[in-house]
């Protein structure tokens, strides 16, 4: 019988995994308490600046089908009916999604949202802040573009005289020293040409760096890896298969070496323990004692967006 091939994956947290909350469905309903909250206009004669200051925050899911006021905010959420026993909330990059049993009334859904409004608003604020940071960090592909490389800024320099396919150099000295990536393209190069050239350089560097770290950690963990594949996946950082194949996302090269080490050790540890049980994390800890802090860094610091 052919041996079943098992695979474990490490999710990529750009965007972050949606956070869920499963409140209980209210058992008793009060018609007045469950009435939809209305947004009331300011009294006549109020100054426009005051209206702006008092206007509630707004969160709107792209597939929103219903709206409710929670504390200081108007929240338009996507509602999906499902065969389940409780109302479930998911806050992700798009906003609030709600899954509710078919028999629960809309008033009961809104009541459950109000009951957990503090949690929902906190997660919506965090998701919006994260998205704003992502947009701010979006790479603009032009001469002088800056991107993180091994946890530090790297400036792209278009250099028509550069003959190799990307050369890493240091400009300045001491505290003023700055890393530059010289790309053999003219100043009139299109953004997509610059992006592709930088990606090709990063992928070559990623394969070399990952291979070195796999060779470092594999003997320490007492495992043997057989093949390395680079990934451009949008949903995961890496995966490991029982046959020793390791897949790692080349965009990890944006992160500090210690974070990359955590991901490499994580995947190699799966060659010993194909789950996320306490025994698995104990295995990771033997080679990366501070894995929890590095894992948190990977969660909280998203990789920059590539146009």
QUIWO-V231864 format. One line per field, one symbol per residue. ss: DSSP state (H for helix, E for strand, L for the rest). psi: psi as a letter, one per 20 degrees, with the letter a starting at -180 (. if undefined). Layout:
ss=???
psi=???
This chain:
ss=LLLLLLEEEEELLLLLLLEEEEELLLLLLLLLLLLLLLLLLLLLLLLHHHHHHHLLEEEELLLLLEEEEELLEEEEEEEEEELLLLEEEEEELLEEEEEEELLLLHHHHHHHHHHLHHHHHHHHHHHHHHHHHHHHLLLLLLLLLEEEELLEEEEEEELLLLLLLLEEEEELLHHHLEEEEEELLLLLLLHHHHHHHHHHHHHHHHHHHHHHHHHHHHHHHLLLLLEEEEELLLLEEEEEELLLEEEEEHHHHHLLHHHHHHHHHHHHHLLLLLLLLHHHHHHHHHHLLLHHHHHHHHHHLLLLLLL
psi=pppppqpqqoqplnrqpqpqpnrqpphqpogghjqppqoqqqqqiqqghhgghipqrpppphkpiqqqpodjqpopqpppprnrirppppoahibpqppqqhipqhhhghghghhkhggghghggggggghhhghhjpponrpjqpqpokjqqpppponhiphrmppprppaqchipqpqoppmqrijqqghggghggggghhghggggggghghghghhikrpqhqppqqkqiiqhrqqqijjpppqphihihrqhhgggggghghhhiiholalrhhghhgghhhnhkhghhghghghnqqqpp.
